[in-house]
Amino acid sequence: MPDTIHVRGEGGMVIAMDLPLPEPIAERLVKGQLTRVNEDGSPYVEAPTEGVPSLPDKPPAKTDPKATWVGWAVANGADPDEADGMTKGDLIEAYGAE
């Protein structure tokens, strides 16, 4: 039986997802368009699970994918749609290391 996590989608619905996550879902999770939650919808606070993307404690490397930069920007206060509409260069300039 595969491991299962729960995510809250853009509409607020909590959905069970088997691991490993499909690439488009993992990308939306990294971008902050989906949020990992407990089964009851409460915030998820446990250690990361293998196969579930998570954000680093510091800005991503300039060579990391744009999705990682979008997630970093969202985690630092950006609107998910606005961050997704920015170029990777703009994200690095606005949210990269000083």
RAKARA-V296998 format. One line per field, one symbol per residue. ss: DSSP state (@ for helix, = for strand, . for the rest). phi: phi as a letter, one per 40 degrees, with the letter a starting at -180 (. if undefined). psi: psi as a letter, one per 40 degrees, with the letter a starting at -180 (. if undefined). A space follows every 50 residues. Layout:
ss=???
phi=???
psi=???
This chain:
ss=...=====.....=====....@@@@@@@@@...===.....=....... ...............@@@@@@@@@@....@@@@@@..@@@@@@@@...
phi=.ccbbbbbcdcgccbcbcccccdccccccccgcbbcbcdcgcdcbccdbd gbcbcccbdccdcccddccccccccbhccdccccccccccccccbccc
psi=hiihihihadeehhhhhiiiiiddddddddeedihhiideeihheiiiih ehiiiieiiiideiidddddddddefeihdddddeiidddddddeii.
